[in-house]
Amino acid sequence: MDKERLKVGVIGFGRMGRLYVEEIRRNPLWTLAYICDSDEETRKAAAMVAPEAVITDDEDDIFGDPDVNVVGLFTLADARPAQIREALKTGKHVLAEKPVADDIATEWEIVDAVERSGLMFTVNMCNRNAWYHKEMIDFIRSGEIGELAIVRVAHMTPGHMPQEGHEPEGPAFHDCGMHYVDVARWYAGGEYATYHAQGVRMWSHESPWWVQVHGAFQNGVVFDITQGSVYGHMAKDQTHNCYVDVIGSKGIARTTHDYKTATVELHGVTRTVIKTGDFKDKQIDVMIDVFGRSILAGKNLGFPTVRDSVIASDMAWKMLRDAEKNGAPCIGRPEEMDEILARRRAMTNGYGLPARRQKRSSHLPPK
């Protein structure tokens, strides 16, 4: 292996693939060797963005090149299992979007294969790379808020809609909500014990597109998680409601953001800290830097693991099924969903808009 730079082959040049390519090209640890995509127009766009890379429609060009150290998998979940197995077979580290498969049994099979392989594998659980969450967790672990008691997480936006192309990733509470299932577990420092979920089938869609779940961890910390891409899609001026609120026996810690600036408010027994800084979207720059340095060092320097991802995926599916079992009332009409989809197709600036060919639109993050 080149001890100075890592050669990476990227599979999938949709919205997320483009964000990864942008950051890979900026980071001195990495060399972008290949971009693979099945769509001809997308390959043309890739060639314009990264003229130094080999552009191909054949994944085997990447897997068959012994000089490629890392594969980046930014396809949909139903394509990833075969790609992951091939990466492990050919001895390549993996950088992947989540979830790593489109069914949970396969995800756990992948965890077992990865952990036996000796290769490094990280998944984009982006909150774990965020400075504001790390500030919060360090403050909590220092004892400033006393004994950790309650973790509250909310993420509601007018974001990703049914029919917009993420079907293998599941409904909103799995596709997006698994991030917040992971956040609550990370803060609590334990494993889930009990949960009860309630959902709403917005616009009378077949699946709940808003879910709230509450319960407890094995260590006694209780939680509630609220997630839904239902937050005012047709409002004249769109907004969102996203926060983490942590309550201890003596103090509190909380963070909010506006997709540009993140704010941390820490109210402890000896210190009060108010801090703001760049939100930084998906934290991809942090993710690929930590992963690259970890590969070169031969040990995990702080990247989220495939096990972290699959625990979050597994629990998100279970919580979603619980919401379905408990009865998710239908609110709104299918015609309203049609209106929202039409509006989103016309928007150039919004929350989690689908990728467009040729022209990359300005947007806020979807999750």
Phi, psi and omega in degrees: 000139172297118185285351182258324184223148178254134178266128184236141171248126184260130176245115183104112182240043172278206184303308183290321178302322180292322178295319178295314180302318179303315182282325177300318182291337180276337190268127184290350178282343192242147168238124178278111185264321184219150163230125180244132174207145183281344185265129185296317180295323178294322177296322177297318178296320179297320180295327178287323182286319187228075183296343180282343185270152169282125180259128187214162172250009185242110180302329183296339175298325180280309183296331182274356181267112183292344180278348178279120181272328190225141173248132174258120185251105184236032173273189175275166190298329182288341178271341191289320185305312180297322179293321178295315180299321180291322178298315180295320179299324182263010172074036182248138173293159186231134173240117191226154166282168180249158350286165186278353175203170182262008169213150191288328178299317178293323178301316180291328174298321179293319177305313181298316181295318180295315184291338174275343189282333187080001178268159178267143186213121175236153182235146185286073168267080200297331181298332181290348178260002188273133182299324186290322176293320179296320176299316180298312184294319177300318180296315180297314182294337180286349180093004185296334180256013182078212180280129180297129184238313191222133174239122180240128182230134175223140175213097180235123180221164167274064190256220190307132185250159168305150178077007182260014165106007180254023188309319179296339179277348178093177178298175190304321185290339174268308183304311181258318188295337179298335174300320187274335167298319177292318180300313181299317179296319180298312178297316184292332181068032180205184181256151180297140177246307182226156177199153174217128187238146173231133180238169173228131176271084181297142181058021182060027175294156186294335181244148173300128178253003170221130181221137168238135181227140175226159181172207184218154173266166181297335180272006176096348176293134177257162187212158160220143180231129176237124180218137175188133174269061188225012198268076172078049182300324184259010177297145177305313177240112184287151178215189183204173179216102186225128180200162163234129184231116185243129184243128175249182180286346181231334184209187182221161173218136180212155177218143175224168177207162176240023183071002172237313182235135173257141178238133176245131176236115185241117183241091183254182185286333179240347185221145166240124183234125173241123185219141173234154178192178181298136178291316173068029168049238188274001178060028184294326178299319178293316183301310184287332177290313180296318181295316179298314180295326179294316179300314181293329179276343181078019178204157181287115180264014175131015180274149175293141185265168177295328177296316176305315182296316186286327173300316179296318179296314181300311181292323179296318176298315181297319180292321177297316179297325177295320177297320178294318181296325184278002177087109179252105183296152177271124177233129180090170186245151176304328179297329177291322176297321176299319178297318180296315180299320178296318179297317182293327177295332181270345184283146172247352179217109183192187185271114173061044180291144177300149178297142175248144178292152174072310187240122178272120183279156172282137182203164169268160183293154186271347196229000000 
